[in-house]
Amino acid sequence: MPRSTPDFRHRARLTELMDEPCSREVLRACLRDIARTNRWTFGYRPLFIWLNEVCAAMPALDEPLRILDVGCGYGDGLRRVEQWAAERGLPVHLTGLDLNPDATVIAAEASAAASQIQWVTADILTYTPAQPPHLVVSSLFTHHLDDGQIVQFLRWMEAHAQLGWFINDLSRAPIPYHLFRAFAKLMRLHPFVQYDGPVSIARAFLPAEWRSMCAAAGLSDDAVAIRAFKPARLCVARRKQP
């Protein structure tokens, strides 16, 4: 844990333990605890609010809806998307992408045998999909990048996502930082998660920073929607006109 409370006026320049080399067993335990935390804190809710809005407004497709999840980690978010689509009878083609090959193996192992999700190991900034996705989503991914990489990611999504994209990440503030420290210890989460959770919040964003990065990527203020969700989520959404 950082020795002193970060200055929340600026993104912290701290490294997360899970961004360093570790065994597959340690990574699996950490990703499983992050998935549990997402469930306990309603971390999936912003994505499904957006997906429902997008699907209500988009025209009927003559092909499955292609969704790419960047930084998929444990794959828990994309498996929920698969369930969401099945409940609606919506044909989908789902791809989970992660830079860490251990993560994609873990995600595949955690998925049911009947799952049709494809798991891909690649760097999103150099990845060229065989077919352009209709939608690109990510969760708890962008705070791992520096500002320049985020601008590159925004440009990548804008160039490849046919109908829109959605970033689900954290909001930088002292209250969630301190609350998560206590919560992670109380729930006996993996030591890496106890350390990385507060660091992730300290590395996260304020709305003005998102507006600045979107502008640097060539997106106007009215092209994106920046919305906060409790607890401690800050999301950036883009819907394109079909």
C-alpha positions in Angstrom: 0.0 0.0 0.0 1.3 3.5 -0.8 3.0 5.0 2.3 1.1 8.2 2.0 -2.3 9.3 0.7 -2.0 10.3 -3.0 -2.7 13.8 -4.2 -6.1 13.2 -5.8 -5.7 16.4 -8.0 -3.4 14.3 -10.3 -3.2 10.7 -11.5 -0.9 8.8 -9.3 2.3 7.4 -10.8 2.1 4.1 -9.1 2.5 0.5 -10.3 0.0 -2.2 -9.7 1.3 -5.6 -8.6 -0.9 -7.4 -11.2 0.8 -5.4 -14.0 4.1 -7.1 -13.0 5.0 -10.8 -13.8 3.3 -13.3 -11.6 2.3 -16.9 -11.7 -0.9 -18.0 -13.4 -2.2 -19.3 -10.1 -1.7 -15.9 -8.4 -3.3 -14.1 -11.4 -6.3 -16.5 -11.3 -6.9 -15.8 -7.6 -6.6 -12.0 -8.1 -9.0 -12.0 -11.1 -11.5 -14.1 -9.3 -11.5 -11.6 -6.4 -11.9 -8.7 -8.8 -14.9 -10.4 -10.3 -16.4 -10.9 -6.9 -15.8 -7.2 -6.1 -17.4 -6.2 -9.4 -20.5 -8.3 -8.4 -20.6 -6.9 -4.9 -20.3 -3.2 -6.1 -22.6 -3.5 -9.1 -19.7 -2.8 -11.3 -21.4 -4.4 -14.4 -24.5 -2.1 -14.1 -23.2 0.8 -16.2 -22.3 -1.4 -19.1 -25.8 -3.0 -19.3 -27.6 0.3 -19.0 -25.6 1.4 -22.0 -26.1 -1.8 -23.9 -29.8 -1.6 -23.4 -29.9 2.0 -24.7 -27.8 1.1 -27.7 -29.8 -1.9 -28.7 -33.1 -0.1 -28.3 -31.9 2.6 -30.7 -29.9 0.6 -33.3 -31.5 -0.7 -36.5 -32.0 -4.5 -37.0 -28.9 -6.2 -38.1 -28.7 -9.0 -40.7 -25.7 -10.5 -38.8 -24.8 -11.2 -35.2 -23.9 -8.2 -33.1 -20.1 -8.2 -32.7 -18.8 -7.0 -29.3 -15.1 -6.8 -28.4 -14.2 -6.6 -24.7 -10.7 -5.1 -24.3 -8.7 -6.0 -21.3 -11.1 -8.8 -20.6 -9.2 -10.2 -17.6 -11.2 -13.0 -15.9 -13.9 -12.7 -18.6 -16.7 -12.3 -16.1 -18.1 -9.2 -17.8 -18.2 -10.8 -21.2 -19.8 -13.9 -19.9 -22.6 -11.7 -18.4 -23.0 -10.1 -21.9 -23.4 -13.6 -23.3 -26.1 -14.3 -20.8 -27.8 -10.9 -21.4 -27.9 -11.6 -25.2 -29.2 -15.1 -24.7 -32.0 -13.8 -22.5 -33.0 -11.5 -25.3 -32.6 -13.9 -28.2 -30.0 -11.6 -29.6 -27.4 -13.2 -31.9 -23.9 -12.1 -30.9 -20.3 -12.7 -31.7 -18.2 -12.0 -28.6 -14.5 -11.6 -28.4 -12.5 -11.1 -25.2 -9.0 -9.6 -25.7 -6.2 -9.3 -23.2 -2.5 -8.5 -23.5 -1.6 -11.2 -20.9 -1.8 -14.7 -22.3 -2.4 -16.2 -18.9 -5.6 -14.0 -18.5 -7.1 -15.4 -21.7 -6.3 -19.0 -20.7 -7.9 -18.3 -17.3 -11.0 -16.7 -18.9 -11.5 -19.6 -21.2 -11.1 -22.1 -18.3 -13.7 -20.1 -16.3 -16.2 -20.2 -19.1 -18.9 -22.9 -19.6 -18.2 -25.5 -22.3 -21.1 -24.3 -24.3 -19.8 -20.7 -24.3 -19.1 -19.3 -27.8 -16.8 -16.5 -26.6 -13.5 -16.2 -28.4 -10.5 -15.3 -26.3 -7.6 -13.5 -28.0 -4.2 -12.5 -26.7 -3.1 -9.3 -28.3 -2.1 -5.6 -27.8 -5.2 -3.6 -28.6 -3.1 -0.7 -30.0 -1.7 -3.0 -32.7 -4.6 -5.4 -33.1 -6.5 -5.7 -36.4 -9.8 -7.6 -36.1 -10.8 -9.9 -38.9 -14.2 -8.1 -38.9 -14.7 -4.7 -37.4 -16.7 -4.9 -34.1 -20.0 -3.2 -33.9 -19.3 -2.3 -30.2 -16.1 -2.1 -28.2 -16.3 -2.2 -24.4 -13.7 -2.2 -21.6 -13.9 -2.4 -17.8 -11.2 -1.3 -15.4 -8.7 -1.2 -18.3 -7.9 2.4 -19.2 -6.4 3.4 -15.8 -3.6 0.9 -16.6 -2.6 3.1 -19.5 -0.8 6.5 -19.6 -2.6 9.4 -21.1 -1.0 9.1 -24.5 -1.9 5.4 -24.7 -5.5 6.3 -23.8 -5.7 8.8 -26.6 -4.4 6.0 -28.9 -7.1 3.7 -27.6 -9.8 6.2 -28.1 -8.7 6.7 -31.7 -8.5 2.9 -32.2 -12.1 2.5 -31.0 -13.3 5.4 -33.1 -11.7 3.9 -36.2 -12.9 0.3 -35.6 -16.2 0.4 -33.7 -19.1 0.7 -36.1 -21.9 1.6 -33.7 -20.1 2.8 -30.6 -17.9 2.1 -27.6 -18.1 2.2 -23.8 -15.4 2.7 -21.2 -16.3 1.5 -17.7 -13.6 2.7 -15.3 -13.0 4.3 -11.9 -13.4 7.8 -10.5 -10.4 9.2 -8.6 -11.4 10.5 -5.2 -10.3 10.1 -1.5 -13.5 8.5 -0.1 -13.6 5.5 -2.4 -9.8 5.1 -2.0 -10.0 4.8 1.8 -13.3 2.8 1.7 -11.8 0.2 -0.6 -8.8 -0.2 1.6 -11.0 -1.1 4.5 -13.4 -3.2 2.4 -10.7 -5.3 0.8 -9.1 -6.0 4.2 -12.5 -6.9 5.7 -13.4 -9.2 2.9 -9.9 -10.8 2.9 -9.3 -10.3 -0.7 -6.0 -11.4 -2.2 -3.1 -9.3 -1.0 -2.4 -8.1 -4.5 -6.0 -6.9 -4.8 -5.8 -5.2 -1.4 -2.9 -3.2 -2.7 -4.0 -2.7 -6.3 -7.5 -1.6 -5.7 -6.6 1.7 -4.0 -3.8 2.2 -6.4 -6.3 1.8 -9.3 -8.5 4.5 -7.8 -5.5 6.8 -7.4 -4.6 6.1 -11.1 -8.1 6.8 -12.3 -9.8 9.9 -13.7 -11.8 13.0 -13.3 -14.3 14.2 -15.9 -12.1 17.1 -17.1 -9.3 14.7 -17.8 -11.6 12.5 -19.9 -12.8 15.6 -21.8 -9.2 16.6 -22.5 -8.1 13.1 -23.7 -11.2 12.8 -25.9 -10.4 16.2 -27.5 -6.9 15.0 -28.1 -8.3 12.0 -29.9 -10.4 14.3 -32.1 -13.7 13.8 -30.4 -15.9 16.8 -29.6 -17.7 17.3 -26.3 -21.0 16.4 -27.8 -19.7 13.2 -29.3 -19.2 11.5 -26.0 -21.1 11.2 -22.8 -19.2 11.1 -19.5 -21.3 9.8 -16.6 -20.6 8.8 -13.0 -22.1 5.8 -11.3 -22.0 4.8 -7.7 -19.8 3.5 -6.2 -16.8 5.2 -7.7 -17.3 4.5 -11.4 -16.7 7.1 -14.2 -17.8 5.9 -17.7 -17.3 7.3 -21.1 -19.7 6.4 -23.9 -19.9 7.0 -27.6 -22.8 6.1 -29.8 -22.5 6.5 -33.5 -25.3 7.2 -35.9 -25.8 4.0 -38.0 
